[in-house]
Amino acid sequence: MAKIAYILLCHKDPDAIIKQADRLTAVGDYMSIHFDANADPAQYKAIRTALADNPNVTFAAKRIRCGWGEWSLVQATLHAVESAVEAFPRATHFYMLSGDCMAIKSGEYTHRFLDNNDGDFIESFDYFESDWIKTGWTEERLIYRHWFNERTQKKLFYWMFNLQKRFGLSREIPADIQVQIGSQWWCLRRQTIEAILEFCKKRRDVIRFFRTTWIPDETFFQTLVRHMVPEKEIQPRTLTFLMFTDYGMPVTFYNDHYDLLLSQDYLFARKISPDAQDLKRRLGLLYSAQGVNFQISNEGRSLFKFLTGRGRIGRRFSTRFWETESTLGRERELLIVVCKKWHVAKRVLERIRQSTNVPAIEYVFNEEDAQLPALGGIEKTLGKRTRHRRALMRMLFDYFETDRLIVCIDPSNLDLLQDFASDRSVTRILEIDCTFSEDYLIGHAMRVGLAGDQTSQETLDRLLPTIRNDMVFESDAIRDAQFENHCRIREVASPDDNAGELAKFLGVGRDKAYEIASTDYLFAD
């Protein structure tokens, strides 16, 4: 009978991870966990402690910092796979999962399915001939080297890409490799996994190539499996049910999707909403259930397409996707940097991003050209972003696949701060108190149209005190609002004083906060 070693890549929600491990190992299966090194060490310790007595659970021998689109996701998977191969010699299959996945079939059904379908389940389609990539880069992912993270180091990522393109610094794909592409959620037999690990030891040239491709988790295993397994033994599909909207956003499942999920011809589903407590409870009981009869109708994708399609032609069973989102999500944490000197806030933001790897967006509600990903149109104008502010934030959380996100907001946007602070998610505010020289105030007056090149000094003399008082008023209004998680650093304060407030805001140790606060160029004009 099939025995499965689940390979779990995760970075949050230790309670859910512990429950998932207990559920999936209760019927005799195994689990190998890689917990992102970017995450809170206390959470990892809690997971290790809770599962210490479970002989069917092991952990990746090495934890690394993972980033979307990077080789680090593949490397983390390999570390977890290596630990599973060594710890569980009786495992016949290895199944990739994320922390957002849950079983939608019983263990009894799952084992019988794998016993009756001998093969490797992995989406593996020709990289250049298939239409798996709908829009965006194709060969650019492979023939240029990508050393930086596109989401957290966007400027460096595209600067390096453009530099290579300008000087013709492309490279050849290894001659004996036909690159394939597909979903990262696979289920592979033991002999295939062992062959992949052996291949990795022998073919360092192929490893070096994939290390600097973009989004290698969609190509690495997919290519190697096709390279070493006969085609008749490959089932080019995933056993994890997941869908994407026309806007490229993953579909999230909620409490009322239980019956729909069980009727799909898949073993797991992704993504389950962290707020869908009843769905998680019911699915949690399912894996160890006996004698459950599953009626497979497999209508999930066509039904979703039908309902969302009617939404676009005006005859809607459901509202447009951004109109349904009224909260950021209870498990999420929105960090807001508030500062009148935008260049100072951007420096602080970049420094925080470098130190914590938390995704960060600059003045999304103030700058029309703020760097935002394509989100189906909601990001196009300041008016639309502000009007659908919570939906925009929720989509950014989903896009970056994170529960922590940092944004900058101008102090004049008190209504935005109050709205986010009233959400059931956690909102933290870091106010940066700056000094304003006369030159800065004049520049500000010109930027907002209160003064021009020909404005007389007499007019400026009358105008500047008013502008200064207006900035003081905005800061006072923020403090009068008495936000629950309001931290404040000051330009004139010492790094040691600012470190304490930064540590509270970011939830990091004082040493890391001091490292950020002591950066000498943060407040420079």
C-alpha positions as CSV (number, residue, x, y, z in Angstrom):
1,M,0.0,0.0,0.0
2,A,1.2,3.5,-0.8
3,K,2.8,5.4,2.1
4,I,3.2,9.1,1.5
5,A,6.0,11.5,2.7
6,Y,4.5,14.9,2.5
7,I,7.0,17.7,1.8
8,L,5.6,20.8,3.5
9,L,7.0,24.3,2.7
10,C,5.6,26.8,5.1
11,H,6.4,30.2,6.7
12,K,3.6,31.0,9.1
13,D,0.7,29.8,11.3
14,P,2.5,27.3,13.5
15,D,-0.7,26.0,15.0
16,A,-2.1,25.1,11.6
17,I,1.2,23.4,10.7
18,I,1.1,21.3,13.8
19,K,-2.5,20.2,13.2
20,Q,-1.7,19.4,9.6
21,A,1.2,17.2,10.6
22,D,-0.8,15.4,13.2
23,R,-3.7,14.8,10.8
24,L,-1.6,13.5,7.9
25,T,0.6,11.3,10.0
26,A,-2.2,9.8,12.1
27,V,-3.0,7.2,9.4
28,G,0.6,6.1,8.9
29,D,1.9,8.7,6.5
30,Y,5.0,10.9,7.0
31,M,5.9,14.6,6.8
32,S,9.1,16.6,6.2
33,I,8.9,20.3,7.1
34,H,10.9,23.2,5.8
35,F,9.9,26.3,7.8
36,D,11.2,29.5,6.1
37,A,14.3,31.0,7.9
38,N,12.8,34.4,7.4
39,A,10.0,33.6,9.8
40,D,10.0,34.1,13.6
41,P,12.4,31.7,15.3
42,A,10.0,31.3,18.2
43,Q,7.4,29.9,15.8
44,Y,9.8,27.3,14.5
45,K,10.7,26.3,18.0
46,A,7.1,25.9,18.9
47,I,6.6,23.5,15.9
48,R,9.7,21.5,16.7
49,T,8.6,21.2,20.4
50,A,5.0,20.2,19.6
51,L,6.1,17.5,17.0
52,A,9.1,16.3,18.8
53,D,7.5,13.0,19.9
54,N,5.9,12.2,16.5
55,P,8.2,9.6,14.8
56,N,6.5,10.3,11.4
57,V,7.7,13.9,11.3
58,T,11.1,15.1,10.3
59,F,12.5,18.5,9.4
60,A,14.8,19.8,6.7
61,A,18.4,19.5,7.9
62,K,19.0,23.1,6.8
63,R,16.6,26.1,6.8
64,I,17.0,28.8,4.3
65,R,15.4,32.2,3.5
66,C,12.9,31.8,0.7
67,G,11.7,34.3,-1.8
68,W,9.1,34.2,-4.5
69,G,10.6,33.5,-7.9
70,E,14.0,32.5,-6.5
71,W,16.0,29.3,-6.5
72,S,15.6,29.3,-2.7
73,L,12.2,27.7,-3.0
74,V,13.7,24.8,-5.0
75,Q,16.6,24.5,-2.6
76,A,14.3,24.4,0.4
77,T,12.3,21.6,-1.3
78,L,15.4,19.6,-1.9
79,H,16.5,20.0,1.7
80,A,13.1,18.7,2.9
81,V,13.1,15.9,0.3
82,E,16.6,14.7,1.4
83,S,15.5,14.6,5.0
84,A,12.4,12.6,4.1
85,V,14.3,10.1,1.9
86,E,16.7,9.4,4.8
87,A,14.1,9.4,7.6
88,F,11.3,7.4,5.9
89,P,12.7,4.4,4.0
90,R,9.1,3.0,3.7
91,A,7.7,6.0,1.9
92,T,6.6,5.1,-1.6
93,H,5.5,8.6,-2.7
94,F,6.6,12.2,-2.0
95,Y,3.9,14.9,-2.2
96,M,4.5,18.7,-2.3
97,L,2.3,20.8,0.0
98,S,2.2,24.4,1.2
99,G,0.7,25.6,4.5
100,D,-2.4,26.7,2.6
101,C,-3.2,23.2,1.4
102,M,-5.7,20.8,2.9
103,A,-6.8,17.3,2.0
104,I,-10.1,17.0,0.2
105,K,-10.1,13.2,0.2
106,S,-9.6,10.7,3.0
107,G,-6.3,8.9,3.5
108,E,-8.0,5.7,2.6
109,Y,-9.1,7.1,-0.8
110,T,-5.7,8.7,-1.3
111,H,-3.7,5.5,-0.8
112,R,-6.1,3.5,-3.0
113,F,-5.8,6.1,-5.7
114,L,-2.0,6.0,-5.8
115,D,-2.0,2.2,-5.6
116,N,-4.2,2.1,-8.7
117,N,-2.4,4.8,-10.7
118,D,1.3,3.9,-10.9
119,G,3.2,7.0,-12.1
120,D,4.5,10.4,-11.4
121,F,1.9,13.2,-11.1
122,I,3.5,16.4,-12.2
123,E,2.6,19.1,-14.7
124,S,5.4,18.9,-17.3
125,F,4.8,20.7,-20.6
126,D,7.2,21.9,-23.2
127,Y,8.5,25.3,-22.1
128,F,8.5,26.9,-25.6
129,E,5.7,25.0,-27.4
130,S,3.0,24.9,-24.7
131,D,0.8,27.8,-23.8
132,W,1.3,27.4,-20.0
133,I,2.8,30.9,-19.8
134,K,-0.1,33.1,-20.8
135,T,1.6,36.5,-20.7
136,G,5.0,38.0,-19.9
137,W,8.5,36.6,-20.2
138,T,9.3,33.2,-21.7
139,E,12.9,32.7,-22.9
140,E,13.9,35.7,-20.8
141,R,13.4,33.6,-17.7
142,L,16.1,31.2,-18.9
143,I,18.7,32.9,-21.1
144,Y,19.4,35.7,-18.7
145,R,20.7,35.4,-15.2
146,H,18.5,36.5,-12.4
147,W,20.3,37.2,-9.1
148,F,17.8,39.5,-7.4
149,N,14.2,39.1,-6.2
150,E,11.7,40.7,-8.5
151,R,9.3,41.5,-5.8
152,T,11.6,42.8,-3.0
153,Q,14.5,44.1,-5.1
154,K,12.6,45.3,-8.2
155,K,15.0,48.0,-9.3
156,L,18.0,45.8,-9.1
157,F,16.2,42.9,-10.7
158,Y,15.3,44.9,-13.8
159,W,18.5,46.9,-13.9
160,M,20.5,43.6,-14.1
161,F,18.1,42.2,-16.7
162,N,18.3,45.4,-18.9
163,L,22.1,45.4,-18.6
164,Q,22.5,41.9,-19.8
165,K,20.0,42.5,-22.6
166,R,21.8,45.7,-23.7
167,F,25.2,44.0,-23.9
168,G,23.9,40.7,-25.3
169,L,24.9,38.7,-22.3
170,S,22.5,35.8,-22.9
171,R,23.5,32.2,-22.3
172,E,22.7,28.8,-23.7
173,I,20.4,26.2,-22.1
174,P,22.3,23.0,-21.3
175,A,22.3,21.1,-24.6
176,D,20.8,17.8,-23.3
177,I,18.0,19.4,-21.3
178,Q,14.6,20.2,-22.8
179,V,13.1,22.6,-20.4
180,Q,9.5,21.8,-19.2
181,I,7.1,24.0,-17.2
182,G,4.2,23.4,-14.8
183,S,2.8,23.7,-11.3
184,Q,5.1,23.2,-8.4
185,W,2.6,20.9,-6.6
186,W,3.6,17.4,-7.6
187,C,3.5,13.8,-6.3
188,L,6.5,11.7,-7.3
189,R,7.4,8.1,-6.7
190,R,10.3,7.2,-4.5
191,Q,12.5,5.9,-7.4
192,T,11.9,9.2,-9.2
193,I,12.9,11.3,-6.2
194,E,16.1,9.2,-5.6
195,A,17.0,9.6,-9.3
196,I,16.5,13.4,-9.0
197,L,18.8,13.6,-5.9
198,E,21.5,11.5,-7.7
199,F,21.2,13.8,-10.8
200,C,21.7,16.9,-8.6
201,K,25.0,15.4,-7.3
202,K,26.3,14.6,-10.8
203,R,25.1,17.5,-12.9
204,R,26.3,20.6,-11.2
205,D,26.1,22.5,-14.5
206,V,22.4,22.0,-14.6
207,I,22.0,23.1,-11.0
208,R,24.1,26.3,-11.7
209,F,21.8,27.0,-14.7
210,F,18.6,26.7,-12.8
211,R,20.0,28.7,-9.8
212,T,19.8,31.9,-11.8
213,T,16.6,31.2,-13.8
214,W,13.5,33.1,-12.9
215,I,10.7,31.2,-11.1
216,P,12.6,27.8,-11.2
217,D,10.0,26.1,-9.0
218,E,7.9,26.0,-12.2
219,T,10.7,24.4,-14.3
220,F,13.3,22.5,-12.3
221,F,11.5,19.3,-11.1
222,Q,9.2,19.4,-14.2
223,T,12.3,19.3,-16.5
224,L,14.2,16.7,-14.5
225,V,11.2,14.3,-14.3
226,R,10.7,14.5,-18.0
227,H,14.4,14.0,-18.6
228,M,14.7,10.7,-16.6
229,V,11.2,9.1,-16.5
230,P,9.5,7.4,-19.5
231,E,6.6,9.4,-20.9
232,K,4.1,6.6,-20.3
233,E,4.9,6.8,-16.5
234,I,4.2,10.5,-16.2
235,Q,0.7,11.9,-15.5
236,P,1.0,15.5,-16.6
237,R,-1.3,16.9,-14.0
238,T,-1.3,18.0,-10.4
239,L,-3.3,16.2,-7.7
240,T,-3.8,19.6,-5.9
241,F,-6.9,21.5,-6.9
242,L,-6.1,25.2,-7.4
243,M,-7.5,27.9,-9.7
244,F,-6.6,31.3,-10.8
245,T,-8.8,34.2,-11.8
246,D,-8.5,36.0,-15.1
247,Y,-6.4,38.6,-13.2
248,G,-3.8,36.0,-12.2
249,M,-4.8,35.9,-8.6
250,P,-5.3,32.5,-6.8
251,V,-8.9,31.6,-6.0
252,T,-9.4,31.2,-2.2
253,F,-11.8,28.7,-0.8
254,Y,-14.2,29.5,2.1
255,N,-16.7,27.7,4.4
256,D,-19.4,27.1,1.7
257,H,-17.0,25.4,-0.7
258,Y,-16.8,22.1,1.2
259,D,-19.1,20.0,-1.0
260,L,-17.6,21.5,-4.2
261,L,-14.0,20.6,-3.1
262,L,-14.9,17.0,-2.2
263,S,-16.5,16.5,-5.6
264,Q,-13.3,17.4,-7.5
265,D,-10.9,14.8,-8.9
266,Y,-8.0,15.9,-6.7
267,L,-6.5,14.8,-3.4
268,F,-5.7,18.3,-1.9
269,A,-6.9,21.9,-2.5
270,R,-5.1,25.2,-2.3
271,K,-5.7,27.9,-1.0
272,I,-7.9,27.5,2.0
273,S,-8.8,30.9,3.6
274,P,-7.3,31.3,7.1
275,D,-10.8,32.7,8.1
276,A,-12.6,29.6,6.9
277,Q,-12.6,27.9,10.3
278,D,-15.6,25.6,9.7
279,L,-14.1,24.4,6.3
280,K,-10.8,23.7,8.0
281,R,-12.5,21.8,10.8
282,R,-14.5,19.6,8.4
283,L,-11.5,19.0,6.1
284,G,-9.4,18.3,9.1
285,L,-11.6,15.4,10.2
286,L,-11.8,14.0,6.6
287,Y,-8.3,12.5,6.2
288,S,-8.6,9.9,8.9
289,A,-12.3,9.0,8.0
290,Q,-13.2,5.5,6.9
291,G,-15.6,4.4,4.3
292,V,-16.4,7.8,2.8
293,N,-18.0,7.6,-0.7
294,F,-16.8,10.5,-2.9
295,Q,-19.1,11.5,-5.8
296,I,-16.7,13.0,-8.4
297,S,-18.3,15.6,-10.7
298,N,-15.3,17.8,-11.3
299,E,-17.2,20.9,-12.2
300,G,-15.2,23.3,-10.1
301,R,-13.3,25.2,-12.8
302,S,-16.2,25.4,-15.2
303,L,-18.6,26.6,-12.5
304,F,-16.1,29.3,-11.3
305,K,-15.6,30.5,-14.9
306,F,-19.4,30.6,-15.5
307,L,-20.2,32.6,-12.4
308,T,-17.3,35.1,-12.8
309,G,-18.1,35.4,-16.5
310,R,-21.7,36.5,-15.6
311,G,-20.1,39.1,-13.3
312,R,-18.3,40.7,-16.2
313,I,-21.4,41.0,-18.4
314,G,-23.5,42.7,-15.8
315,R,-25.8,39.8,-14.9
316,R,-24.1,38.8,-11.7
317,F,-24.6,35.9,-9.4
318,S,-21.6,37.4,-7.6
319,T,-20.0,40.8,-7.3
320,R,-16.8,41.8,-9.0
321,F,-13.8,40.3,-7.3
322,W,-12.7,43.5,-5.6
323,E,-16.1,44.4,-4.3
324,T,-16.4,41.2,-2.2
325,E,-13.3,41.9,0.0
326,S,-14.3,43.8,3.1
327,T,-11.4,42.8,5.3
328,L,-7.7,42.2,5.0
329,G,-8.0,38.9,7.0
330,R,-7.7,38.3,10.7
331,E,-4.3,36.6,10.4
332,R,-2.6,39.4,8.5
333,E,-0.5,42.4,9.7
334,L,-0.4,45.7,7.9
335,L,2.6,47.9,8.7
336,I,2.2,51.6,7.8
337,V,5.0,54.1,7.6
338,V,3.7,57.6,8.0
339,C,5.9,60.5,7.0
340,K,5.6,63.9,5.3
341,K,9.1,63.7,3.9
342,W,8.5,61.0,1.3
343,H,12.1,60.5,0.4
344,V,12.9,59.8,4.1
345,A,10.1,57.2,4.4
346,K,11.3,55.5,1.2
347,R,14.8,55.2,2.6
348,V,13.5,53.8,5.9
349,L,11.2,51.4,3.9
350,E,14.1,50.2,1.7
351,R,16.3,49.6,4.8
352,I,13.6,47.7,6.5
353,R,13.0,45.6,3.4
354,Q,16.7,44.8,3.2
355,S,16.8,43.7,6.9
356,T,13.5,41.8,7.2
357,N,12.6,40.7,3.6
358,V,9.0,41.9,4.3
359,P,7.4,43.0,1.0
360,A,7.0,46.8,1.0
361,I,5.2,49.3,-1.3
362,E,5.8,53.0,-1.4
363,Y,3.1,55.8,-1.4
364,V,0.5,53.6,-3.0
365,F,-2.4,56.0,-2.2
366,N,-0.4,59.2,-3.0
367,E,1.8,58.5,-6.0
368,E,0.0,57.7,-9.3
369,D,3.2,55.9,-10.5
370,A,3.7,53.8,-7.4
371,Q,5.3,50.5,-8.4
372,L,2.4,48.0,-8.3
373,P,1.9,44.6,-9.9
374,A,-1.0,44.1,-12.4
375,L,-4.1,43.4,-10.3
376,G,-6.9,43.4,-12.8
377,G,-7.4,47.1,-13.0
378,I,-7.9,48.1,-9.4
379,E,-4.3,49.5,-9.3
380,K,-4.7,51.8,-12.3
381,T,-5.7,55.0,-10.6
382,L,-5.4,56.7,-7.2
383,G,-9.1,57.0,-7.1
384,K,-9.8,53.3,-7.6
385,R,-7.0,52.3,-5.1
386,T,-8.4,54.6,-2.4
387,R,-12.1,53.6,-3.1
388,H,-11.2,49.9,-2.9
389,R,-8.4,50.3,-0.4
390,R,-9.0,47.1,1.6
391,A,-9.5,45.0,-1.5
392,L,-6.2,46.4,-2.9
393,M,-4.3,45.5,0.3
394,R,-5.8,42.0,0.4
395,M,-4.7,41.4,-3.2
396,L,-1.2,42.6,-2.5
397,F,-1.0,40.2,0.5
398,D,-2.1,37.4,-1.9
399,Y,0.3,38.6,-4.6
400,F,3.3,38.5,-2.3
401,E,2.0,35.4,-0.6
402,T,2.7,37.0,2.8
403,D,0.8,37.8,6.0
404,R,3.0,40.9,6.6
405,L,3.1,43.9,4.3
406,I,4.5,47.4,4.6
407,V,3.1,50.5,2.9
408,C,3.8,54.3,3.1
409,I,1.0,56.8,3.6
410,D,1.1,60.6,3.8
411,P,0.1,62.0,7.2
412,S,-2.8,63.9,5.5
413,N,-4.6,60.5,4.9
414,L,-6.0,60.2,8.4
415,D,-9.2,58.6,7.0
416,L,-7.1,55.7,5.5
417,L,-5.3,55.2,8.8
418,Q,-8.5,55.0,10.7
419,D,-10.1,52.6,8.2
420,F,-7.2,50.2,8.3
421,A,-6.9,50.5,12.1
422,S,-10.6,49.4,12.4
423,D,-10.1,46.3,10.3
424,R,-9.9,43.0,12.2
425,S,-6.3,42.4,10.9
426,V,-3.4,43.9,13.0
427,T,-2.4,47.4,11.9
428,R,0.8,49.0,13.1
429,I,1.7,52.6,12.4
430,L,5.2,54.0,12.5
431,E,5.2,57.8,12.4
432,I,8.4,59.5,11.4
433,D,8.7,62.9,13.0
434,C,10.9,65.1,10.8
435,T,12.2,68.6,11.0
436,F,11.4,70.9,8.2
437,S,13.8,73.5,7.0
438,E,12.7,76.6,5.2
439,D,14.1,75.3,1.9
440,Y,12.1,72.1,2.3
441,L,8.9,74.0,3.0
442,I,9.4,76.1,-0.1
443,G,10.0,73.0,-2.2
444,H,6.8,71.4,-0.7
445,A,4.8,74.5,-1.5
446,M,5.9,74.3,-5.1
447,R,5.2,70.6,-5.4
448,V,1.6,71.0,-4.2
449,G,1.0,74.1,-6.3
450,L,0.9,76.7,-3.5
451,A,3.9,78.5,-4.9
452,G,5.8,78.8,-8.1
453,D,9.1,80.0,-9.5
454,Q,7.9,83.6,-9.6
455,T,6.3,83.7,-6.1
456,S,7.7,86.7,-4.2
457,Q,9.7,86.3,-1.0
458,E,7.0,88.4,0.8
459,T,4.3,85.9,-0.1
460,L,6.6,83.0,0.9
461,D,7.2,84.6,4.3
462,R,3.5,84.7,5.0
463,L,2.9,81.2,3.5
464,L,5.6,79.1,5.2
465,P,4.3,79.4,8.8
466,T,0.9,78.2,7.6
467,I,2.4,75.2,5.9
468,R,4.5,74.4,8.9
469,N,1.4,74.6,11.2
470,D,-0.5,72.4,8.8
471,M,2.1,69.7,9.1
472,V,2.0,70.0,12.9
473,F,-1.8,69.7,12.8
474,E,-1.6,66.5,10.8
475,S,0.8,65.0,13.3
476,D,-1.4,66.0,16.2
477,A,-4.4,64.6,14.6
478,I,-2.7,61.2,14.2
479,R,-1.7,61.2,17.9
480,D,-5.2,62.4,19.0
481,A,-6.7,59.4,17.1
482,Q,-5.0,57.1,19.8
483,F,-4.2,54.2,17.5
484,E,-3.6,51.0,19.4
485,N,-0.2,50.2,17.7
486,H,1.3,53.7,17.1
487,C,5.1,53.9,17.2
488,R,7.1,57.1,16.6
489,I,10.7,57.7,15.7
490,R,12.2,61.2,15.4
491,E,14.8,62.7,13.1
492,V,16.5,64.4,16.1
493,A,16.5,61.3,18.3
494,S,19.5,59.0,18.8
495,P,19.6,55.6,17.0
496,D,19.3,54.0,20.4
497,D,16.0,55.8,21.2
498,N,14.6,55.1,17.7
499,A,15.6,51.4,17.9
500,G,13.1,50.7,20.6
501,E,10.2,52.1,18.6
502,L,11.3,50.3,15.5
503,A,11.6,47.0,17.4
504,K,8.0,47.3,18.5
505,F,6.7,48.3,15.1
506,L,8.5,45.5,13.2
507,G,8.3,42.9,15.9
508,V,12.1,42.2,15.7
509,G,14.9,42.1,18.1
510,R,16.5,45.3,19.3
511,D,19.8,44.6,17.6
512,K,18.2,44.4,14.2
513,A,16.2,47.5,14.9
514,Y,19.3,49.4,16.0
515,E,21.0,48.3,12.8
516,I,18.2,49.9,10.8
517,A,18.0,53.0,13.0
518,S,21.8,53.7,12.9
519,T,21.9,53.9,9.1
520,D,23.6,57.3,8.6
521,Y,21.7,58.5,5.5
522,L,18.1,57.8,6.6
523,F,17.2,61.4,7.4
524,A,19.4,63.3,5.0
525,D,17.8,65.9,2.8
